[in-house]
Amino acid sequence: MAAGNCPVCSQPQLVSIQPDLLECQFCHARIINGQLICPACKRANSVTLEHCSVCGEPLTVFGAVMSRQLAGFGSHRLEQLKGQANEIKARAEQHSKARMSHFKDVDQRRMQSEREAATEQHLRDRTILKYAAIGSGVFLLIVAIISLIIIL
């Protein structure tokens, strides 16, 4: 069920897989509804294009050979992703700094709350100590008065 020459490799191995899907048995290029599918990003492109209109990946054998010769055998899509790596890393660092700032704020609020609780506890302890000292003084005064009464 041959359908003609492949627009990518020019081999007469283009076969109809489904009514709207053609696939080259030689280079495995896929054409859906007359649109060439990019092997990298899977987006449809015109069969006349040499590079994907979305990701820039070569769509033809000639385009692939030229891109590899110029780029050192790397995928154009891979090169794009490598270029985005620094941007992704910078965003990750910004998010990390924002999270760290949030954690520092939470820790500062926790420490402030602990200081306030310690201050309140210190005031309660002083109040208890004051009442204990007054109570002890009253008790000693009563004991001294009773002792004087008994002695006299």
Backbone hydrogen bonds in HBPLUS format (Angstrom, degrees):
<---DONOR---> <-ACCEPTOR-->    atom                        ^
c    i                          cat <-CA-CA->   ^        H-A-AA   ^      H-
h    n   atom  resd res      DA  || num        DHA   H-A  angle D-A-AA Bond
n    s   type  num  typ     dist DA aas  dist angle  dist       angle   num
A0016-SER N   A0001-MET O   3.42 MM  15  6.32 167.7  2.44 171.7 169.0     1
A0003-ALA N   A0014-LEU O   2.69 MM  11  5.42 171.2  1.70 158.0 155.7     2
A0014-LEU N   A0004-GLY O   3.21 MM  10  5.40 150.1  2.31 175.8 167.8     3
A0006-CYS N   A0011-GLN O   2.84 MM   5  5.47 158.9  1.89 148.4 152.5     4
A0010-SER N   A0006-CYS O   2.83 MM   4  4.69 135.7  2.03 128.8 138.6     5
A0061-VAL N   A0008-VAL O   3.27 MM  53  5.78 169.1  2.28 132.6 130.5     6
A0025-GLN N   A0013-GLN O   2.87 MM  12  5.32 167.4  1.88 140.8 142.7     7
A0015-VAL N   A0023-GLU O   2.86 MM   8  5.35 172.9  1.86 139.0 141.2     8
A0023-GLU N   A0015-VAL O   2.78 MM   8  5.35 160.4  1.81 153.1 159.1     9
A0017-ILE N   A0021-LEU O   2.84 MM   4  5.54 151.0  1.92 145.9 155.4    10
A0018-GLN N   A0021-LEU O   3.33 MM   3  4.90 163.4  2.36 127.9 132.7    11
A0021-LEU N   A0018-GLN O   3.19 MM   3  4.90 160.0  2.23 102.3 108.5    12
A0033-ASN N   A0020-ASP O   2.92 MM  13  5.13 155.8  1.98 143.6 151.4    13
A0022-LEU N   A0031-ILE O   2.80 MM   9  5.01 163.7  1.83 150.8 156.4    14
A0031-ILE N   A0022-LEU O   2.83 MM   9  5.01 161.6  1.86 146.1 148.9    15
A0024-CYS N   A0029-ALA O   2.91 MM   5  5.25 158.0  1.96 149.6 156.9    16
A0028-HIS N   A0024-CYS O   2.91 MM   4  4.71 131.9  2.14 123.2 133.4    17
A0037-ILE N   A0030-ARG O   2.91 MM   7  5.57 173.5  1.92 161.0 160.0    18
A0032-ILE N   A0035-GLN O   2.83 MM   3  5.21 146.8  1.94 157.3 153.1    19
A0035-GLN N   A0032-ILE O   2.88 MM   3  5.21 157.6  1.93 114.0 121.5    20
A0036-LEU N   A0045-ASN O   2.69 MM   9  5.06 137.4  1.87 159.6 157.8    21
A0045-ASN N   A0036-LEU O   2.74 MM   9  5.06 140.7  1.90 136.6 150.0    22
A0038-CYS N   A0043-ARG O   2.93 MM   5  5.41 166.2  1.95 147.8 151.5    23
A0042-LYS N   A0038-CYS O   2.95 MM   4  4.72 135.4  2.15 126.0 134.5    24
A0049-LEU N   A0046-SER O   3.17 MM   3  5.68 165.6  2.19 115.6 119.9    25
A0059-LEU N   A0050-GLU O   2.60 MM   9  5.09 174.4  1.60 138.1 139.5    26
A0052-CYS N   A0057-GLU O   2.78 MM   5  5.22 157.9  1.82 144.1 150.9    27
A0056-GLY N   A0052-CYS O   3.04 MM   4  4.51 133.2  2.27 111.2 122.8    28
A0064-ALA N   A0060-THR O   2.86 MM   4  6.08 154.7  1.92 148.6 155.7    29
A0065-VAL N   A0061-VAL O   2.88 MM   4  6.11 162.7  1.91 153.1 157.4    30
A0066-MET N   A0062-PHE O   2.92 MM   4  6.13 167.9  1.93 154.8 158.2    31
A0067-SER N   A0063-GLY O   2.91 MM   4  5.95 160.9  1.94 145.0 150.9    32
A0068-ARG N   A0064-ALA O   2.94 MM   4  6.04 158.8  1.98 147.0 152.8    33
A0069-GLN N   A0065-VAL O   2.95 MM   4  6.12 151.8  2.03 146.0 154.0    34
A0070-LEU N   A0066-MET O   2.97 MM   4  6.15 156.4  2.02 148.4 154.5    35
A0071-ALA N   A0067-SER O   2.74 MM   4  5.76 150.9  1.82 146.0 155.0    36
A0072-GLY N   A0068-ARG O   2.83 MM   4  5.30 120.2  2.19 135.1 142.1    37
A0073-PHE N   A0068-ARG O   2.74 MM   5  4.03 164.9  1.76 122.3 127.6    38
A0079-GLU N   A0075-SER O   2.92 MM   4  6.24 153.0  1.99 147.5 154.9    39
A0080-GLN N   A0076-HIS O   2.89 MM   4  6.22 151.2  1.98 147.6 155.7    40
A0081-LEU N   A0077-ARG O   2.94 MM   4  6.24 160.3  1.98 149.2 154.3    41
A0082-LYS N   A0078-LEU O   2.85 MM   4  6.11 151.5  1.93 147.1 155.4    42
A0083-GLY N   A0079-GLU O   2.97 MM   4  6.20 150.9  2.05 142.9 150.5    43
A0084-GLN N   A0080-GLN O   3.03 MM   4  6.39 136.5  2.22 141.3 153.6    44
A0084-GLN N   A0081-LEU O   3.10 MM   3  4.97 125.3  2.41  90.8 105.1    45
A0085-ALA N   A0081-LEU O   3.10 MM   4  6.29 120.7  2.46 137.3 152.0    46
A0085-ALA N   A0082-LYS O   3.12 MM   3  5.09 144.4  2.25  96.9 107.5    47
A0088-ILE N   A0084-GLN O   2.90 MM   4  6.16 160.7  1.94 158.2 164.0    48
A0089-LYS N   A0085-ALA O   2.82 MM   4  6.01 157.8  1.87 149.6 156.3    49
A0090-ALA N   A0086-ASN O   2.87 MM   4  6.05 155.1  1.93 145.0 151.7    50
A0091-ARG N   A0087-GLU O   2.96 MM   4  6.22 159.7  2.00 148.4 153.7    51
A0092-ALA N   A0088-ILE O   2.91 MM   4  6.12 155.6  1.97 146.8 154.0    52
A0093-GLU N   A0089-LYS O   2.92 MM   4  6.17 153.8  1.99 147.4 154.3    53
A0094-GLN N   A0090-ALA O   2.94 MM   4  6.22 153.8  2.01 147.3 154.5    54
A0095-HIS N   A0091-ARG O   2.92 MM   4  6.18 162.2  1.95 151.6 156.1    55
A0096-SER N   A0092-ALA O   2.85 MM   4  6.02 151.6  1.93 143.7 152.4    56
A0097-LYS N   A0093-GLU O   2.85 MM   4  6.07 156.6  1.90 147.8 153.6    57
A0098-ALA N   A0094-GLN O   2.91 MM   4  6.15 154.3  1.97 147.0 154.5    58
A0099-ARG N   A0095-HIS O   2.88 MM   4  6.14 157.9  1.93 147.7 153.6    59
A0100-MET N   A0096-SER O   2.88 MM   4  6.11 158.7  1.93 147.8 154.1    60
A0101-SER N   A0097-LYS O   2.86 MM   4  6.03 155.2  1.92 145.8 152.6    61
A0102-HIS N   A0098-ALA O   2.95 MM   4  6.20 154.5  2.02 144.6 151.6    62
A0103-PHE N   A0099-ARG O   2.86 MM   4  6.18 157.9  1.91 150.4 156.5    63
A0104-LYS N   A0100-MET O   2.86 MM   4  6.12 152.0  1.94 147.2 155.1    64
A0105-ASP N   A0101-SER O   2.92 MM   4  6.19 156.6  1.98 148.5 154.6    65
A0106-VAL N   A0102-HIS O   2.92 MM   4  6.21 161.6  1.96 152.6 157.4    66
A0107-ASP N   A0103-PHE O   2.87 MM   4  6.06 157.2  1.92 145.5 152.2    67
A0108-GLN N   A0104-LYS O   2.82 MM   4  6.04 154.7  1.89 149.1 156.0    68
A0109-ARG N   A0105-ASP O   2.94 MM   4  6.21 159.3  1.99 150.6 155.9    69
A0110-ARG N   A0106-VAL O   2.91 MM   4  6.15 152.9  1.98 146.0 154.0    70
A0111-MET N   A0107-ASP O   2.87 MM   4  6.10 159.7  1.91 149.7 154.9    71
A0112-GLN N   A0108-GLN O   2.89 MM   4  6.09 158.6  1.94 148.1 154.1    72
A0113-SER N   A0109-ARG O   2.91 MM   4  6.07 157.6  1.96 145.0 151.3    73
A0114-GLU N   A0110-ARG O   2.90 MM   4  6.17 152.7  1.98 146.6 154.4    74
A0115-ARG N   A0111-MET O   2.89 MM   4  6.18 154.1  1.96 148.0 155.0    75
A0116-GLU N   A0112-GLN O   2.93 MM   4  6.20 160.4  1.97 151.5 156.6    76
A0117-ALA N   A0113-SER O   2.90 MM   4  6.11 155.7  1.96 146.1 153.1    77
A0118-ALA N   A0114-GLU O   2.87 MM   4  6.05 153.9  1.93 145.9 153.2    78
A0119-THR N   A0115-ARG O   2.90 MM   4  6.14 153.7  1.97 147.3 154.6    79
A0120-GLU N   A0116-GLU O   2.97 MM   4  6.21 161.0  2.01 148.6 153.4    80
A0121-GLN N   A0117-ALA O   2.91 MM   4  6.11 157.6  1.96 146.5 153.0    81
A0122-HIS N   A0118-ALA O   2.88 MM   4  6.06 153.8  1.95 144.5 152.0    82
A0123-LEU N   A0119-THR O   2.99 MM   4  6.29 155.7  2.05 148.3 154.4    83
A0124-ARG N   A0120-GLU O   2.94 MM   4  6.25 157.1  2.00 148.4 154.8    84
A0125-ASP N   A0121-GLN O   2.82 MM   4  6.05 159.9  1.86 151.3 157.1    85
A0126-ARG N   A0122-HIS O   2.91 MM   4  6.16 155.2  1.98 148.0 154.5    86
A0127-THR N   A0123-LEU O   2.95 MM   4  6.18 155.5  2.02 146.3 153.0    87
A0128-ILE N   A0124-ARG O   2.93 MM   4  6.20 163.0  1.96 152.7 156.8    88
A0129-LEU N   A0125-ASP O   2.90 MM   4  6.07 158.6  1.95 146.8 153.2    89
A0130-LYS N   A0126-ARG O   2.81 MM   4  5.98 152.2  1.88 145.7 153.6    90
A0131-TYR N   A0127-THR O   2.96 MM   4  6.26 165.1  1.98 153.7 156.7    91
A0132-ALA N   A0128-ILE O   2.85 MM   4  6.02 149.0  1.94 145.0 154.7    92
A0133-ALA N   A0129-LEU O   2.86 MM   4  6.07 152.0  1.94 145.1 152.3    93
A0134-ILE N   A0130-LYS O   2.92 MM   4  6.22 159.0  1.96 151.1 156.9    94
A0135-GLY N   A0131-TYR O   2.81 MM   4  5.92 160.2  1.85 143.2 149.6    95
A0136-SER N   A0132-ALA O   2.84 MM   4  5.99 156.0  1.90 143.5 150.3    96
A0137-GLY N   A0133-ALA O   2.88 MM   4  6.05 155.4  1.94 143.9 151.1    97
A0138-VAL N   A0134-ILE O   2.85 MM   4  6.12 159.2  1.90 151.9 157.4    98
A0139-PHE N   A0135-GLY O   2.88 MM   4  6.06 162.4  1.91 148.3 153.6    99
A0140-LEU N   A0136-SER O   2.88 MM   4  6.09 163.7  1.90 150.9 155.0   100
A0141-LEU N   A0137-GLY O   2.91 MM   4  6.08 151.6  1.99 144.3 152.7   101
A0142-ILE N   A0138-VAL O   2.86 MM   4  6.14 157.9  1.91 152.9 158.6   102
A0143-VAL N   A0139-PHE O   2.89 MM   4  6.16 161.3  1.92 151.4 157.0   103
A0144-ALA N   A0140-LEU O   2.84 MM   4  6.01 154.2  1.91 143.5 151.0   104
A0145-ILE N   A0141-LEU O   2.86 MM   4  6.13 154.0  1.93 146.9 154.1   105
A0146-ILE N   A0142-ILE O   2.87 MM   4  6.09 166.3  1.89 154.0 157.7   106
A0147-SER N   A0143-VAL O   2.90 MM   4  6.00 157.1  1.95 145.8 152.6   107
A0148-LEU N   A0144-ALA O   3.00 MM   4  6.18 151.7  2.08 143.3 150.3   108
A0149-ILE N   A0145-ILE O   2.95 MM   4  6.22 153.1  2.02 148.3 155.9   109
A0150-ILE N   A0146-ILE O   2.93 MM   4  6.16 159.7  1.97 153.1 158.1   110
A0151-ILE N   A0147-SER O   3.00 MM   4  6.10 157.2  2.05 145.0 151.1   111
A0152-LEU N   A0148-LEU O   3.02 MM   4  6.08 148.8  2.12 142.6 150.1   112
